[in-house]
Amino acid sequence: MRGAPSAVNPACRRSQRVTLRSLTDERTSPGRLGRLALVVLLLFAGACSGDGRTVLTVYSPHGKDMLEHYERGFEAENPDVDVQWVDMGSQEVLDRLRAESVNPQADVWFGAPADIFQKAAAEGLLASYSPTWAASVPAEARDVQDRWYGTYLTPEVIGYNTDAVSESEAPTDWDDVLASRWQNQVVIRDPIASGSMRAIFGAILERSIRQTGNTDSGWAWLRRLDANTREYTFNPTILYTKLERQEGVITLYNMPDIAMLAQRRNAPIGYVIPASGTPLLVDGIALVAGGGQPEIAQAYYEFVTSREALLKAANDFLRIPARTDIPVDSLPEWIRTARERIRPMPLDAQLMADSLDAWMTYWDSNVRNRGDAR
């Protein structure tokens, strides 16, 4: 049974989240957002510590619906724990952990592509922990030193507004998005902060290397994409709103979020799994090194990665489990269909780890908003 609610704390937690989200609008720069959000988080942490429960802090890009579901479930089983989560992009989590490394504020990092977790592990930001199901994921879905483990498999797709673009007109592959008919019609998440977009851009550049021996054709592709791009949105909420309003009718993003947008908001949004192949990311979970509640963090880690939780995520949040010990016939039909249709693009994990930051820095300085259609 859940413990008696505090007279103060629930509203206090709501205020913390609303305040943090109010900062994520189009008027706030990424750097200023990070500083403001950190100040607000620390202020509310001090203000909300009086109900006697132990605070567990989770950083995650998984969104309000999913994070609230796991918050309620974990707190019901652990009434002495107050789960407080902060929803931000994968790269933003890494940047936050770097800034907080001398005084960690988070306990659990729930969600990011494997290459970002691996980078954090190499920088000493993650603690080792071997979950009870460790043997049930393949080698590419775990860290050799147990600093992160895969939770979901996330394919990247091409999304479109179905009111503005018919199924027969929608792009069926990455190169189709470069067609002149989509000029000023593409709206995508800012790649600097988004693990999904960084993966797509990295896959395009790696494809160039495989085909030609260098990145030149990949950069030419990204310049043509930039020429068609109307806007790079700061967060997913803005992306979804603009796509629904037809302020851009084509996007590139991950399949679960696009499908959830269509399902939960009854939005006129469809998606296409690219015919030539797509990045199939391993999305993971980790404990933050130096986190203040390691035992509770381990319990939360196990809770959100249990078979029951993964099946719930598959059915309600459209996530493909990374664990191999879940019977296929227990998974929803859409996962079985997606597995048949997805052709994973080759991704060199070491190349991504070594090159992606430099590539994104170059893109930000030399490609973004240049409108170069060469």
C-alpha positions in Angstrom: 0.0 0.0 0.0 1.2 3.5 -0.8 2.2 5.6 2.2 0.0 8.5 3.3 0.6 11.5 1.0 2.4 14.5 2.3 0.3 17.7 2.7 3.0 19.7 0.9 5.3 17.5 -1.2 3.0 16.4 -4.1 2.3 20.0 -5.1 6.0 20.8 -4.6 7.0 18.1 -6.9 4.5 19.3 -9.5 5.8 22.8 -9.2 9.4 21.6 -9.8 8.4 19.8 -13.0 6.2 22.6 -14.3 8.9 25.1 -13.7 11.6 23.0 -15.4 9.3 22.5 -18.4 8.4 26.1 -18.6 12.0 26.8 -19.4 12.0 24.6 -22.4 10.3 27.0 -24.8 11.6 28.6 -28.0 12.7 31.8 -26.2 15.3 30.1 -24.0 18.8 29.3 -25.3 20.2 25.8 -24.6 23.1 27.2 -22.4 20.8 29.5 -20.4 18.3 26.6 -20.1 20.9 24.3 -18.6 21.9 26.9 -16.0 18.4 27.9 -15.1 17.1 24.4 -14.9 20.0 23.4 -12.6 19.3 26.3 -10.3 15.6 25.6 -10.2 16.2 21.9 -9.5 18.6 22.6 -6.6 16.2 25.2 -5.1 13.2 22.9 -5.2 15.3 20.0 -3.9 16.0 22.0 -0.8 12.4 23.2 -0.6 10.8 19.8 -1.0 12.8 17.7 1.4 10.5 17.9 4.4 8.1 15.0 3.9 10.5 12.5 5.2 10.8 10.4 2.0 14.1 9.6 0.3 14.5 11.4 -3.0 15.6 9.4 -6.0 16.5 11.6 -9.0 16.2 10.2 -12.5 17.5 11.9 -15.7 15.8 10.7 -18.8 14.6 11.6 -22.3 11.7 9.1 -22.2 9.0 11.7 -21.7 6.3 12.6 -19.2 3.8 9.7 -19.8 6.4 6.9 -19.4 8.3 8.5 -16.6 5.2 9.2 -14.6 4.0 5.6 -15.1 7.2 4.2 -13.6 7.2 6.9 -10.9 3.8 5.8 -9.7 4.6 2.1 -9.9 7.9 2.3 -8.0 6.6 4.6 -5.3 3.6 2.3 -4.8 6.1 -0.5 -4.0 8.4 1.8 -2.1 6.3 4.3 -0.2 9.3 5.8 1.5 10.8 6.9 -1.8 10.0 10.0 -3.8 11.0 9.6 -7.4 11.8 12.9 -9.0 12.7 12.9 -12.7 14.0 15.5 -15.1 13.0 15.0 -18.8 15.8 16.2 -21.2 17.6 15.1 -24.4 20.2 12.3 -24.3 23.1 14.7 -25.0 21.7 17.2 -22.5 21.9 14.5 -19.8 25.5 13.8 -20.6 26.3 17.5 -20.5 24.5 17.8 -17.2 26.4 14.9 -15.7 29.7 16.4 -16.8 28.8 19.7 -15.1 27.7 17.9 -11.9 30.6 15.4 -11.8 32.1 16.9 -8.6 28.7 16.9 -6.9 26.4 14.4 -8.6 22.7 15.4 -8.4 21.2 12.3 -10.2 21.0 8.7 -9.2 19.8 7.0 -12.4 20.2 7.8 -16.1 17.3 6.1 -17.9 17.6 6.4 -21.7 20.2 7.3 -24.3 21.9 5.6 -27.3 24.7 3.2 -26.4 27.4 5.5 -27.9 26.5 8.3 -25.5 26.5 5.9 -22.5 29.8 4.6 -23.6 31.3 8.1 -23.7 30.0 8.8 -20.2 31.4 5.5 -19.0 34.9 6.4 -20.4 34.7 9.7 -18.6 34.0 8.0 -15.2 30.4 9.3 -14.9 28.7 5.9 -14.5 28.9 3.3 -11.8 29.2 -0.4 -12.5 26.1 -2.5 -11.8 25.2 -6.0 -13.2 21.4 -6.4 -13.3 19.8 -9.7 -12.5 19.0 -10.2 -16.3 22.6 -9.3 -17.5 23.0 -12.6 -19.4 19.8 -11.8 -21.4 21.2 -9.1 -23.7 23.8 -9.6 -26.5 27.3 -8.2 -26.1 26.6 -5.2 -28.3 23.8 -4.2 -25.8 25.9 -3.9 -22.7 29.1 -2.5 -21.4 32.0 -4.9 -20.7 32.5 -3.3 -17.3 28.7 -3.3 -16.5 28.5 0.5 -16.6 25.4 0.5 -18.8 22.9 -2.1 -20.2 20.5 -2.0 -23.1 16.8 -1.6 -22.4 15.2 -1.0 -25.8 16.0 -1.2 -29.5 15.1 2.0 -31.2 14.8 2.3 -35.0 15.0 5.7 -36.7 12.3 6.5 -39.2 10.9 9.2 -41.6 7.7 10.8 -40.2 5.1 12.8 -42.1 1.9 14.7 -41.6 -0.8 12.4 -43.1 -3.2 15.3 -43.7 -0.6 17.1 -45.9 1.2 14.1 -47.4 -0.4 10.9 -48.7 1.1 7.5 -48.1 2.0 7.2 -51.7 3.7 10.6 -51.7 5.7 10.1 -48.5 9.5 9.5 -48.8 10.4 5.9 -48.6 14.1 6.3 -48.0 16.6 8.8 -46.6 17.6 10.2 -50.0 13.9 10.9 -50.9 13.9 13.6 -48.1 16.3 15.6 -50.2 13.9 16.1 -53.1 13.2 19.7 -54.1 9.5 19.2 -53.3 10.3 19.1 -49.6 12.2 22.4 -49.6 11.2 24.3 -46.5 9.0 21.4 -45.5 11.3 19.5 -43.2 11.2 20.1 -39.4 13.6 18.1 -37.2 14.8 18.0 -33.6 18.0 20.0 -33.0 20.8 17.4 -33.6 23.1 18.9 -31.0 20.9 17.8 -28.1 19.2 14.8 -29.6 20.7 11.3 -29.5 18.3 10.2 -32.3 19.3 12.9 -34.7 23.0 12.5 -33.9 22.6 8.8 -34.7 20.9 9.6 -38.1 23.6 12.1 -39.0 26.4 9.8 -37.9 24.9 6.9 -39.9 24.8 9.1 -43.1 28.4 10.1 -42.6 29.5 6.5 -42.0 27.6 5.4 -45.1 29.6 7.9 -47.0 32.8 6.4 -45.6 31.8 2.9 -46.5 30.8 3.8 -50.1 33.6 6.3 -51.0 36.3 6.1 -48.3 35.6 9.6 -46.9 32.8 11.7 -45.5 32.5 14.1 -48.5 29.3 12.7 -49.9 27.8 12.5 -46.4 28.4 16.2 -45.8 26.9 17.0 -49.2 23.8 15.0 -48.1 23.6 16.9 -44.9 23.9 20.2 -46.7 21.0 19.3 -49.0 18.9 18.3 -46.0 19.7 21.6 -44.4 18.5 23.3 -47.6 15.1 21.6 -47.2 14.9 22.1 -43.4 12.5 24.8 -42.2 13.5 24.6 -38.5 15.6 22.7 -36.0 13.4 22.6 -32.9 14.8 22.8 -29.4 12.7 20.0 -27.9 10.4 17.2 -29.0 7.2 19.0 -27.9 7.9 21.9 -30.2 8.7 19.4 -33.0 5.4 17.5 -32.5 3.4 20.8 -32.4 4.9 22.1 -35.6 4.5 18.8 -37.4 0.8 18.7 -36.4 0.3 22.3 -37.5 2.0 21.6 -40.9 4.8 24.1 -40.0 6.9 21.5 -41.8 5.3 18.2 -42.9 8.3 15.8 -43.0 10.6 14.9 -40.1 13.3 12.4 -39.1 13.1 10.9 -35.6 12.8 7.6 -33.7 9.9 5.3 -34.3 8.5 5.0 -30.7 8.1 8.7 -30.3 6.6 9.3 -33.7 4.2 6.4 -33.2 3.3 7.6 -29.7 2.6 11.0 -31.0 0.0 9.6 -33.4 -1.5 7.2 -30.9 -1.7 9.4 -27.7 -2.5 12.7 -29.3 -4.6 11.2 -32.1 -2.3 13.3 -34.4 -2.3 12.9 -38.2 1.2 11.5 -38.2 2.5 8.5 -40.0 6.0 7.0 -40.5 8.1 5.0 -42.9 10.9 2.6 -42.1 13.6 3.6 -44.6 13.9 0.9 -47.3 17.7 0.9 -47.6 18.2 0.5 -43.8 18.0 2.5 -40.6 20.1 3.0 -37.5 18.8 0.6 -34.9 19.9 2.1 -31.6 20.4 0.3 -28.4 18.8 2.5 -25.7 20.2 2.0 -22.2 20.1 2.6 -18.5 22.9 3.3 -16.0 23.6 4.3 -12.4 25.3 7.7 -12.0 28.7 7.5 -10.3 28.6 9.1 -6.9 24.8 9.2 -6.8 23.5 9.6 -3.3 21.1 6.6 -3.2 22.8 3.7 -4.8 20.7 0.9 -3.3 17.4 2.6 -4.2 18.8 3.4 -7.6 19.6 -0.3 -8.2 16.0 -1.2 -7.1 14.6 1.4 -9.6 16.9 0.0 -12.3 15.6 -3.5 -11.8 12.0 -2.2 -11.6 11.9 -0.4 -15.0 13.8 -3.3 -16.7 11.8 -6.2 -15.4 9.9 -8.4 -17.8 6.6 -6.9 -16.7 7.9 -3.4 -17.2 9.3 -4.2 -20.6 6.1 -5.7 -21.7 4.2 -2.7 -20.4 6.6 -0.5 -22.4 6.1 -2.5 -25.5 2.3 -2.4 -25.3 1.7 1.1 -24.0 4.8 3.1 -24.9 5.8 1.3 -28.2 9.3 0.3 -27.1 11.1 -2.8 -28.5 12.8 -4.7 -25.6 16.5 -5.4 -25.9 16.3 -8.5 -23.7 16.3 -11.8 -25.6 14.6 -13.8 -22.9 11.1 -12.4 -23.5 9.0 -14.8 -25.6 8.2 -13.4 -29.0 4.5 -14.5 -28.8 4.1 -12.3 -25.7 5.1 -9.2 -27.7 2.5 -7.1 -29.5 2.0 -7.7 -33.2 3.5 -4.4 -34.2 6.9 -5.4 -32.8 6.9 -8.6 -34.7 6.1 -6.8 -37.9 8.7 -4.1 -37.3 11.4 -6.7 -36.7 10.6 -8.2 -40.1 10.7 -4.8 -41.9 13.7 -3.2 -40.2 17.1 -3.5 -42.0 19.7 -2.2 -39.5 22.3 0.1 -41.0 25.9 -0.9 -40.1 27.1 1.3 -37.3 30.7 1.2 -36.1 30.4 1.9 -32.4 34.0 2.9 -32.0 33.8 5.3 -35.0 30.7 6.9 -33.6 32.4 7.3 -30.2 35.6 8.8 -31.7 34.0 11.0 -34.3 30.5 12.0 -33.6 31.2 15.0 -31.3 33.7 16.4 -33.9 31.2 15.8 -36.7 28.4 17.6 -34.8 30.6 20.5 -34.0 31.5 20.8 -37.7 27.9 20.5 -38.7 26.8 23.2 -36.3 29.5 25.7 -37.6 29.5 24.9 -41.3 26.2 23.3 -42.3 23.4 24.5 -40.0 21.1 27.1 -41.6 23.4 27.6 -44.6 20.7 26.5 -47.1 23.4 25.0 -49.4 21.7 22.7 -51.9 24.8 21.7 -53.7 
